[in-house]
Amino acid sequence: MQLITCPYCGPREEAEFHYGGQAHVPHPADPGSLSDEEWAHHLFFRDNPRGPFAERWVHALGCRRWFNAVRDTVSYRFHHIYRLDQARPETP
């Protein structure tokens, strides 16, 4: 079992959390001007790096709040956990 530190509730078991996808994906300025292919690309295509990656998580069985985390996709280790109103921390 891994503990994930919710920025609002503190450390909890990972079973209480759900992954929400890539963090910091900007919304298009004018979505109505996008072609179907461009819109599909925005909705479904995400980065898949090896190493540190900024992700969105929700504490589904706790406070139900969303937060961001920088997690290593190789080791599954969380490097940084931060609220949505905070800037993304520098990663190695």
Contacts in CASP RR format, 6 or more apart in sequence:
PFRMAT RR
TARGET T0000
AUTHOR 0000-0000-0000
METHOD contacts of the structure
MODEL  1
MQLITCPYCGPREEAEFHYGGQAHVPHPADPGSLSDEEWAHHLFFRDNPR
GPFAERWVHALGCRRWFNAVRDTVSYRFHHIYRLDQARPETP
1 13 0 8 1.000
1 14 0 8 1.000
1 15 0 8 1.000
2 13 0 8 1.000
2 14 0 8 1.000
2 76 0 8 1.000
3 11 0 8 1.000
3 12 0 8 1.000
3 13 0 8 1.000
3 14 0 8 1.000
4 11 0 8 1.000
4 12 0 8 1.000
4 13 0 8 1.000
4 14 0 8 1.000
4 16 0 8 1.000
4 17 0 8 1.000
4 57 0 8 1.000
4 69 0 8 1.000
4 78 0 8 1.000
4 81 0 8 1.000
5 11 0 8 1.000
5 12 0 8 1.000
5 78 0 8 1.000
5 81 0 8 1.000
6 12 0 8 1.000
6 17 0 8 1.000
6 59 0 8 1.000
6 62 0 8 1.000
6 63 0 8 1.000
6 65 0 8 1.000
6 67 0 8 1.000
6 81 0 8 1.000
7 67 0 8 1.000
7 81 0 8 1.000
7 82 0 8 1.000
7 83 0 8 1.000
8 59 0 8 1.000
8 63 0 8 1.000
8 65 0 8 1.000
8 67 0 8 1.000
8 83 0 8 1.000
9 59 0 8 1.000
9 62 0 8 1.000
9 63 0 8 1.000
12 59 0 8 1.000
12 62 0 8 1.000
15 61 0 8 1.000
16 59 0 8 1.000
16 60 0 8 1.000
16 61 0 8 1.000
16 62 0 8 1.000
17 57 0 8 1.000
17 58 0 8 1.000
17 59 0 8 1.000
17 60 0 8 1.000
17 61 0 8 1.000
18 57 0 8 1.000
18 58 0 8 1.000
18 60 0 8 1.000
19 55 0 8 1.000
19 56 0 8 1.000
19 57 0 8 1.000
20 55 0 8 1.000
20 56 0 8 1.000
20 57 0 8 1.000
20 58 0 8 1.000
21 46 0 8 1.000
21 55 0 8 1.000
21 56 0 8 1.000
22 46 0 8 1.000
22 47 0 8 1.000
22 53 0 8 1.000
22 54 0 8 1.000
22 55 0 8 1.000
22 56 0 8 1.000
23 54 0 8 1.000
23 55 0 8 1.000
23 56 0 8 1.000
23 68 0 8 1.000
23 69 0 8 1.000
23 88 0 8 1.000
24 54 0 8 1.000
24 68 0 8 1.000
24 88 0 8 1.000
25 42 0 8 1.000
25 46 0 8 1.000
28 34 0 8 1.000
28 39 0 8 1.000
28 42 0 8 1.000
31 39 0 8 1.000
31 42 0 8 1.000
34 42 0 8 1.000
47 53 0 8 1.000
48 73 0 8 1.000
49 73 0 8 1.000
50 73 0 8 1.000
50 74 0 8 1.000
51 72 0 8 1.000
51 73 0 8 1.000
51 74 0 8 1.000
52 70 0 8 1.000
52 71 0 8 1.000
52 72 0 8 1.000
52 73 0 8 1.000
52 79 0 8 1.000
52 91 0 8 1.000
52 92 0 8 1.000
53 70 0 8 1.000
53 71 0 8 1.000
53 72 0 8 1.000
53 73 0 8 1.000
54 68 0 8 1.000
54 69 0 8 1.000
54 70 0 8 1.000
54 88 0 8 1.000
55 68 0 8 1.000
55 69 0 8 1.000
55 70 0 8 1.000
55 71 0 8 1.000
56 66 0 8 1.000
56 67 0 8 1.000
56 68 0 8 1.000
57 66 0 8 1.000
57 67 0 8 1.000
57 68 0 8 1.000
57 69 0 8 1.000
58 64 0 8 1.000
58 65 0 8 1.000
58 66 0 8 1.000
58 67 0 8 1.000
59 65 0 8 1.000
59 67 0 8 1.000
66 84 0 8 1.000
67 81 0 8 1.000
67 82 0 8 1.000
67 83 0 8 1.000
67 84 0 8 1.000
68 81 0 8 1.000
68 82 0 8 1.000
68 83 0 8 1.000
68 84 0 8 1.000
68 86 0 8 1.000
68 88 0 8 1.000
69 78 0 8 1.000
69 80 0 8 1.000
69 81 0 8 1.000
69 82 0 8 1.000
70 78 0 8 1.000
70 79 0 8 1.000
70 80 0 8 1.000
70 81 0 8 1.000
70 88 0 8 1.000
70 89 0 8 1.000
70 91 0 8 1.000
71 77 0 8 1.000
71 78 0 8 1.000
71 79 0 8 1.000
72 78 0 8 1.000
72 79 0 8 1.000
79 91 0 8 1.000
80 88 0 8 1.000
80 89 0 8 1.000
80 91 0 8 1.000
82 88 0 8 1.000
82 89 0 8 1.000
END
